[in-house]
Amino acid sequence: MFTNSSTDEIRSILSESKSIAVVGISKREGRASKYVSEYMQREGYTIYPVNPDLDDWNGLKAYDSVVDIPAAIDIVDVFRRSSAVLPLAGDLVAAGPKVMWLQQGVVNVEAAQIVSKAGIKVVMDTCIMGEHRSMKLGF
């Protein structure tokens, strides 16, 4: 059985993290992966776009996979369908981020178990932007 991190743990993750790889990032207006990533970037996080269909995102080099990113990653924020998360688990284990964050509506317990065994924290079915805003506002 999976239990999400507590509010305090989530706030600690957001406070201590500096970099976010965004899997499934989009250039299309109105897409959550675009405006959430832009918000997090404005809030001071370094964004690493991950989408094999893009060369760049908002002037940043886009990567095919999290394992291609030549820097340490704090959070891998996943904007993919729940069924597409399990195939990412191996790449996350290889890349070694501190946290796998599955956006609101995205749940994959099997992937969570795999990355948790590798020492990666997991947050599922939770909007990173919403959590960050709540933290900033003190809710």
C-alpha positions in Angstrom: 0.0 0.0 0.0 1.3 3.5 -0.9 0.9 6.5 1.3 1.8 10.0 0.0 4.2 12.2 1.8 2.8 14.4 4.5 2.3 18.1 3.9 5.4 18.8 6.0 7.4 16.4 4.0 6.2 17.9 0.7 7.1 21.4 1.9 10.5 20.1 2.9 11.0 18.6 -0.6 10.0 21.9 -2.2 12.1 24.0 0.1 15.3 21.9 -0.3 15.0 21.3 -4.1 16.5 23.5 -6.8 16.1 21.5 -10.0 13.1 19.8 -11.7 13.2 17.6 -14.7 9.8 17.8 -16.3 8.9 14.6 -18.2 6.2 15.2 -20.8 6.7 18.9 -21.0 4.8 20.7 -23.8 5.2 23.9 -25.7 1.5 24.1 -26.3 -0.4 27.0 -24.5 -2.9 25.8 -22.0 -1.1 22.5 -21.3 -0.5 22.0 -17.6 3.1 20.9 -18.2 3.8 24.2 -19.8 2.2 26.6 -17.3 3.2 24.6 -14.2 6.8 24.5 -15.4 6.8 28.2 -16.2 5.5 28.9 -12.7 8.2 26.8 -11.1 10.8 28.4 -13.2 9.6 31.9 -12.2 9.8 30.7 -8.6 13.6 30.0 -9.0 13.7 26.3 -9.9 16.0 25.2 -12.7 13.9 23.3 -15.2 15.2 20.5 -17.4 12.6 19.7 -20.2 12.2 16.0 -21.0 10.3 15.2 -24.2 11.9 13.3 -27.1 9.6 15.2 -29.5 11.2 18.5 -28.7 14.6 20.0 -29.4 14.0 22.9 -26.9 11.5 24.4 -24.6 11.4 28.1 -23.9 15.0 28.4 -25.0 16.2 25.4 -22.9 17.6 22.2 -24.4 15.1 19.4 -24.2 16.3 15.9 -23.3 15.0 12.6 -24.6 15.2 11.0 -21.1 16.1 11.9 -17.5 19.2 9.8 -17.9 20.4 12.2 -20.6 20.4 15.2 -18.2 24.1 16.1 -17.4 23.3 17.4 -13.9 22.0 16.2 -10.6 18.2 16.4 -10.4 16.2 17.0 -7.2 12.7 16.3 -8.6 11.4 14.5 -11.6 7.9 15.9 -12.3 5.9 13.5 -14.5 3.2 14.8 -16.8 2.3 11.5 -18.4 -0.6 9.1 -18.2 -0.5 6.7 -15.3 0.0 3.8 -17.7 3.2 5.5 -19.1 4.9 5.9 -15.7 6.1 2.3 -15.1 8.4 2.3 -18.2 10.0 5.5 -16.7 10.8 3.8 -13.4 14.1 2.3 -14.6 15.3 5.6 -16.0 14.5 7.3 -12.7 16.4 4.7 -10.7 19.4 5.1 -13.1 19.2 8.9 -13.0 18.9 9.0 -9.2 16.8 12.0 -8.4 15.7 12.7 -4.9 12.0 12.6 -5.7 9.6 11.2 -8.3 6.6 13.6 -8.4 3.5 12.4 -10.3 1.1 15.2 -11.2 -2.5 15.4 -10.2 -4.4 12.5 -11.7 -1.3 10.4 -12.2 -0.9 7.3 -10.1 1.2 4.2 -10.5 1.9 2.2 -7.4 4.2 -0.3 -9.1 6.5 2.4 -10.4 6.4 4.1 -6.9 7.5 0.8 -5.3 10.4 0.4 -7.8 11.8 3.9 -7.3 11.1 3.8 -3.5 13.3 0.7 -3.2 16.1 2.7 -4.8 15.7 5.4 -2.1 13.7 7.9 -4.2 10.9 9.6 -2.5 7.5 9.6 -4.2 4.7 12.1 -4.4 1.6 11.0 -6.5 -1.6 12.5 -7.7 -0.5 16.0 -6.5 0.1 19.2 -8.3 3.5 20.6 -7.6 2.4 24.2 -8.4 -0.6 23.9 -6.1 1.6 22.6 -3.3 4.2 25.3 -3.9 1.5 28.1 -3.8 0.0 26.7 -0.6 3.5 26.7 1.0 4.1 30.3 -0.1 0.8 31.4 1.2 1.2 29.5 4.5 -1.9 27.3 4.1 
